[in-house]
């Protein structure tokens, strides 16, 4: 195995993602893990590192649905999906994203340090 290059804490997190590349739409894809800087999305193939996309994560609660929107860039391609780095996120989406990571992390203090270093 190679050395781990990820700099941000990833948490296992399943949500539904809609991803749009130039002229190609993927609806209802599942996420595998999430960090404050990116997400792994399953079911997306045929794209190369460096391609950009629009991403929408649907988070369903008991009484409502929340949708986070961001712009992403492919940073890793695997047989069953892609890893996307967030390159643009609106403030409200970032706030919710940070809270999701914080409350699902085994070390919330590490999340705070990652945000300070960013």
C-alpha positions as CSV (number, residue, x, y, z in Angstrom):
1,X,0.0,0.0,0.0
2,X,1.1,3.5,-0.7
3,X,1.5,6.3,1.8
4,X,-1.8,8.0,2.8
5,X,-1.8,11.4,1.1
6,X,-5.1,12.7,2.5
7,X,-4.7,15.7,4.7
8,X,-8.3,15.9,6.0
9,X,-10.3,13.6,8.2
10,X,-12.8,11.5,6.2
11,X,-15.9,10.1,7.8
12,X,-18.1,7.4,6.4
13,X,-21.2,9.2,5.3
14,X,-24.0,8.0,3.0
15,X,-26.0,10.7,1.2
16,X,-27.5,11.0,-2.2
17,X,-25.5,13.1,-4.7
18,X,-26.5,14.7,-8.0
19,X,-23.4,15.5,-10.0
20,X,-23.3,17.4,-13.3
21,X,-20.2,17.5,-15.6
22,X,-20.3,19.4,-18.9
23,X,-23.2,17.8,-20.6
24,X,-23.5,14.7,-18.4
25,X,-25.8,14.3,-15.4
26,X,-25.6,11.7,-12.7
27,X,-28.7,11.6,-10.4
28,X,-29.1,9.7,-7.1
29,X,-25.5,8.6,-6.7
30,X,-24.4,7.4,-3.3
31,X,-21.5,9.0,-1.3
32,X,-19.0,6.8,0.4
33,X,-17.2,9.2,2.7
34,X,-17.0,12.9,3.3
35,X,-14.5,15.5,4.5
36,X,-14.6,19.3,4.8
37,X,-12.6,19.4,1.5
38,X,-14.2,16.6,-0.6
39,X,-16.4,13.6,-1.1
40,X,-16.1,10.1,-2.7
41,X,-19.1,9.5,-5.0
42,X,-19.9,6.0,-6.3
43,X,-21.4,5.3,-9.7
44,X,-19.6,7.9,-11.8
45,X,-17.3,6.7,-14.5
46,X,-15.7,8.0,-17.6
47,X,-14.2,11.2,-16.2
48,X,-10.6,12.2,-15.7
49,X,-8.6,13.9,-12.9
50,X,-9.0,17.6,-13.2
51,X,-12.5,17.7,-14.6
52,X,-14.9,20.0,-12.8
53,X,-18.5,19.5,-11.9
54,X,-21.5,20.9,-9.9
55,X,-22.5,18.8,-7.0
56,X,-25.6,18.7,-4.8
57,X,-25.8,16.5,-1.7
58,X,-29.3,15.7,-0.4
59,X,-29.5,15.2,3.3
60,X,-32.8,13.8,4.5
61,X,-34.0,14.2,8.1
62,X,-37.1,13.1,9.9
63,X,-39.0,16.2,9.0
64,X,-37.1,17.9,6.2
65,X,-34.6,17.7,3.4
66,X,-31.5,19.8,3.2
67,X,-29.5,20.3,0.0
68,X,-25.8,21.3,0.0
69,X,-24.4,22.7,-3.2
70,X,-20.8,23.0,-4.2
71,X,-18.4,23.0,-7.2
72,X,-15.9,20.1,-7.4
73,X,-12.9,18.8,-9.2
74,X,-12.0,15.2,-9.8
75,X,-8.9,14.3,-7.8
76,X,-9.0,10.5,-8.0
77,X,-10.7,8.0,-10.3
78,X,-11.5,4.5,-9.2
79,X,-13.4,1.7,-10.9
80,X,-16.6,2.4,-8.9
81,X,-16.5,6.1,-8.7
82,X,-14.6,9.4,-8.2
83,X,-13.2,11.5,-5.4
84,X,-14.1,15.1,-5.7
85,X,-12.3,18.1,-4.1
86,X,-14.6,21.0,-3.3
87,X,-13.4,24.1,-5.1
88,X,-16.4,26.3,-4.3
89,X,-19.0,26.1,-1.5
90,X,-21.5,28.6,-0.4
91,X,-21.4,29.6,3.2
92,X,-24.5,27.8,4.4
93,X,-23.4,24.5,2.7
94,X,-20.0,24.8,4.3
95,X,-21.5,25.4,7.7
96,X,-23.6,22.2,7.4
97,X,-20.8,20.3,5.9
98,X,-18.5,21.2,8.8
99,X,-21.1,20.1,11.3
100,X,-21.7,16.8,9.6
101,X,-17.9,16.1,9.7
102,X,-17.6,17.3,13.3
103,X,-20.4,15.2,14.7
104,X,-19.4,12.1,12.8
105,X,-15.7,12.3,13.6
106,X,-14.0,10.3,16.3
107,X,-11.7,13.3,16.9
108,X,-13.6,16.6,16.6
109,X,-10.6,18.6,17.7
110,X,-8.7,17.4,14.7
111,X,-11.4,18.9,12.5
112,X,-11.0,22.3,14.1
113,X,-7.2,22.1,13.5
114,X,-7.8,21.2,9.8
115,X,-10.0,24.2,9.4
116,X,-7.4,26.5,11.0
117,X,-4.6,25.1,8.7
118,X,-6.8,25.6,5.5
